[in-house]
Amino acid sequence: MNLFIENASILDGTGKDFFKANIGIKDDKIVYIGKEKFSAERIVNANGLILTPGFIDTHSHSEFTILAAPEAEGKITQGITTEINGNCGVSCSPMIGEVVERKLPELTSLELTPWNTIQEYISQLERVRPAINFATLCGHGNIRGSIIGYKNIKVKKKDIKKMKELLYKELLSGVKGLSTGLIYPPGMFADSEEILELARTLKKFKGIYTTHMRSEGDKLFAALEETILIGRMAGVSVHISHLKTSGKGNWWKIDSVLKMIEDVKKEGLKISADRYPYIASATDLDAMLPSWIVEGTRDDIIKRLRSDTVRKKIKEYLKQRGMDFLNSLLISDVAYEKDKKIEGKRLGELTDLESASQFICDILIRSNLYVGVIYFGMKEENLEKILSQPYVMIGTDSSARCSSGITAKGKPHPRGFGSFPRFIKKYILDRGLLSLQDSIRKITYLPAKTFRIGKRGLIKEGYCADIVIFNPAEIEDRATFTEPFNVSKGIKYVIVNGEIAVEDGTLTGKRNGKVLL
């Protein structure tokens, strides 16, 4: 054996209670679970520690950063061994035409060159040898953007046919399903009929339909009804990205939302969701503006933002939202170097309602639209209700980054370094929201089953050796909104495909992740 783990208290991912055993690993597989002892190249004593399957991040955005920072420090040091990428309508492929133009500033900032197909992307990924396993969905935004660009138009039958052909190729390549981002361009320009036609393509492949719904606030009920309708009519499983009730005026909706989901589950629709354990979200600043502003190419949008007429309309929009809205937005990342001083500050600190339109338009133009924000718009009580649901998994909604190097910039959301330890420490061990057995199932076997990731998510002979060993007395997230790159505590070992990638909370330099397509 290559690796032998002794005296572990095991939670195997099924939700069953602890059992004490030794585990033998040969190459990338678990080959023994039992009481006997064997010799091995490396022996780890896990006495007093908890051993589980590797955590699965069900909502990741690492398509680009994993190429620039394959060590994936923020993810692997919190116990994540596998990511589901391609969420919110944005994926690694296809990248054709206007999609490349839209993504170019981010690619350039990471010193990456564009590609077109999933095969080209996978070649680049395997060349850099990522530390964690990569699985992905196909983004509807990539498909629509590649065929008709970012125009606000109803697609024609010939375009739908081309879009379905693109999706079919992606599914043949092994992607896990289709994702939509219906508050972002070009997804926001698609009607239900367009999405349904594409979702029907999934059935043959047993693919899942995941969605950042059209609204998570004021029009939440209608958005959820649309999601359910698409799942029913397409005959496919549905997964809601980062389930939430956003904005104080919508917090009361939580019980009705959960009841809607329970009712359709009883009717037989397979529906699940993910959520990060924080009450702040993160997105791009231009996503907080009216949808008509972000139609077309990057140059089209910047031209609009220069217009006095547009600025007056944005001013009216912001006055309707009020100072509470400005105070809820924290600038997390800007591309323009001279604006770096505003990172980590709230818009309400930087401007007022009279000047906000000018301020926002100017910083977007200077950063070529590449401005990130953190939005404080959720309620703790609602978060606990969501995390308690048996069908809700954990997703960071973040990209893989490192605490140094090209991805260590700005003040990104701390969920990229802290989500899983925070879930276990704050909500399970401290608050007792669920049993530890159930919580481990939510972050291992349940996502593996939901996203069809074979031979992972369980501690079982013959399964891949993706393993986390943590100290329950020490586990804790340390990343904050002011210090987002702080590594979590208490994660003693992370094993990816049989290799120890993290030891005593520190990267070993072993990068043994695989492409799971």
C-alpha angles and dihedrals in degrees: 000000000000096000133017123189117200134200097004123167098222131208100184099198097255095098092251123134126273122285129186117234148133122251128211122201127193119184105320099336139085102238102170139032117173149080100289123100125228136183117252141169088256129020122196121195107214096179110151092012133105120237121202139159114279113280118255118217102213095190116043136150101196099125093117106021094054088064091051096039107025090167086075090199097174093053104039095045089060091053100264112146099164133035131199104214133179096070131156093027093299121110143155091262159081094026107175133145115332092011090067090048091052094048097042098094092054092044091049092049088056093044092244129141121223126258131190111209136046089243091058091048094049090051089057092045095050090047093059093044104223120222093227136045118268126216125161149190123217114252119232087210090061092049096046093041092050093051106035105004124226099318122137096235138123108254120243124232092256090054092049088052091053091047092051090049090053092049091047090056091050092050090050087055090058106260112159099233146300126304129196131200102197097179093053131072128289094014092058089063094058121097125217092260092059093049092046092053090054093043090056087064089065097064096077090053096041085239123167127237111223123183145190089208126234090254135012094181133023095017097031097127093052091046092052091048090053091050092050092046092053092050093049097045095043092044093228139123116268130213124190114215117228096344109218149141102234125202126027092261089061102046091098091065096073099095092048091049093051091047091052089054094046091050095054091044088057088051089057105261111140103228130163138161144199133220139179116230097245135088093225125077129199134217143135118300093234089059088068091061128084112286097241090067095063100051119119131009127341089258090052091054094046090049089054092048090056092055117103090212092055091046090054090052091049089049090054090047093051092047088055089052092047136203092302087067093051091047091052093060121082119189105234105171138009128180097210107090097214090056094056089101090071094059111114093025130111120242089236089061092050103043145359133234093270094055102026096096093054092043095050095044092048097050091046091052094046091051094043088245092304099128122131125204137189114219120207100202110125141087127239095220091054091048090056091050090052095046089050094061112106092224095052118100130187123260127172094212083212142109126247110265140166130225090240135031133037097334095049096092137117126002102291122183110286090231088087090070104022117032103105100041088045091053092049098041104037103031104028111026097031104030100026094223090156137355115275088242092058093043093053090050089054092057100038124022098022095057092041089055095042095051096036097244104164126218094006136094096053137077096233137133111266093025124117114272100246102144140164123200115190140170109238091203092057108030111121141138115244101180114110137180089261096039104030097161097064112126118234123252131234100034098122102175136010116188120193118191091338098312124108104239097168126034122180089349094304130110113251094200093247111134109187105150121139136209105249102203 
